[in-house]
Amino acid sequence: MSLKEQVLRHHLIIKKVRQGKYSQKEIQQYLAREGELSQYTFTCDRKTFKRVLDDIAQIYGVDIICDQSDNKYYIEYGGLDDGQKRIIEALDTFQAFNMRERLSEYVQFDSRQALGTQFIYPLYTAIKNRNIIEFDYQTFFHETSVFKTVCPYALKESQGRWYLVALDLYDNNIKTFGLDRLSNPQVKKNKFEYPDDFNVQKHFENSFGIIRGSKNKPEKVLLQFDADQAKYVETYRLHKSQNLIKRTKDKVIFELTIDITYDFIKELCSYGNKLTVLQPPSLEQEIRKIHRSAYGNYQIITLDEAISELNEMLTDTVFSRKHFENILAILKIHYNIEFKVLDLTEATLELKEQTRNEKIAMVLQQNFENAALQREREKKIEKYVKLKQELGITKSKFYLDGNTIYYCFTNTIINDKIILEIIQDNMKTKSKNKKRER
């Protein structure tokens, strides 16, 4: 029997007993039917069948158990570890593609292929036999490669890439090395002792990918997804600690206990406006900062976008003065916009009533000069109160009128004073430039 036929026979037996409990006769009948379809001979005698089951256990780590009460065979699929499940998935793929037709007509593979997979077997062998290995390693941050001598502990897959987890003998720290950046691996005869307290699952239990957190404890993270996006997150979990906290018609909230690392933040950013970080505040600010910075890479197209952007910046906890000034410059250059400040901090009905009473008191005292001043103050307050009512302003706000952007200052937002100072500085600069032109 050819190697291909042996692999296919292994897969067919595994595939059959994954579906339930079957006798050897039933399995042989299944193999006979599949053999007729593919023009191979998969059936075997009782002695060979037992050897095949032993081979499956040795090669794939999958134990096919015979229930002595009814002499039927089965797999405890729930008891398989992640590696065994991945092997079965690979066998499913192999079987699906075992056809004579050209694959390119029906199947499209991802053009981004993982590099370095040719090193998996020799590295795995070195791990199993406790051999020290040497290799050249090229990081993304250096122009030249570095020679490494390490004690290999484990292999780890993350987001389509494979990594070697190893003790770097240069500084005695456990590190991860991408196989796509590794070259010239040499398995040495020198042996090392595998540490009793190391477990790769435990080592990365709080990690999203291959980066471990710098803090002693993982953090509780609350993520709110749009209902449609949440369906994807439920079926392809972000982390094993993920729990559903709340579900409404439009939103779903998940809780995770995880290390907040660069690769986790990068994953969250990939969800764009479908995700809102609720906790912790530090993560919410970091995501906001990244999205704000990304948005700053693009030209503002319309004045409505500019007004929306300016109003959002009022409440931004990671306010960027440089980004704000860039928007002012764009508006000045492309739209010839003029800024004006309306100080609405005193524009309240209560203050208007108080000023009116003071005016009446002055008239009764025949202090007509002060009464006139109070009347002008009352008119100004009334004008701004009406403006606030028309615009629906309860907090500071930018609004557009012709080619003028009014900044309604109320000193009620976190960045009010900062923005006011920047606008006033720009107005002063513009005024000085006009005087020089004259």
Secondary structure as UniProt FT lines:
FT   HELIX           3..18
FT   STRAND          22..23
FT   HELIX           24..38
FT   HELIX           46..60
FT   STRAND          65..67
FT   TURN            68..71
FT   STRAND          72..74
FT   HELIX           77..79
FT   HELIX           82..96
FT   HELIX           103..105
FT   HELIX           117..119
FT   HELIX           120..129
FT   STRAND          131..137
FT   TURN            140..141
FT   STRAND          146..158
FT   TURN            159..160
FT   STRAND          161..168
FT   TURN            169..172
FT   STRAND          173..178
FT   HELIX           179..181
FT   STRAND          182..191
FT   TURN            196..197
FT   HELIX           200..203
FT   TURN            204..206
FT   STRAND          219..226
FT   HELIX           227..235
FT   TURN            240..241
FT   STRAND          243..247
FT   STRAND          251..258
FT   HELIX           262..269
FT   TURN            270..271
FT   HELIX           272..274
FT   STRAND          275..279
FT   HELIX           281..295
FT   TURN            296..297
FT   HELIX           303..314
FT   TURN            317..318
FT   HELIX           321..335
FT   STRAND          338..343
FT   TURN            345..346
FT   HELIX           349..364
FT   TURN            365..366
FT   HELIX           368..391
FT   STRAND          397..401
FT   TURN            402..403
FT   STRAND          404..409
FT   TURN            414..415
FT   HELIX           416..437
//
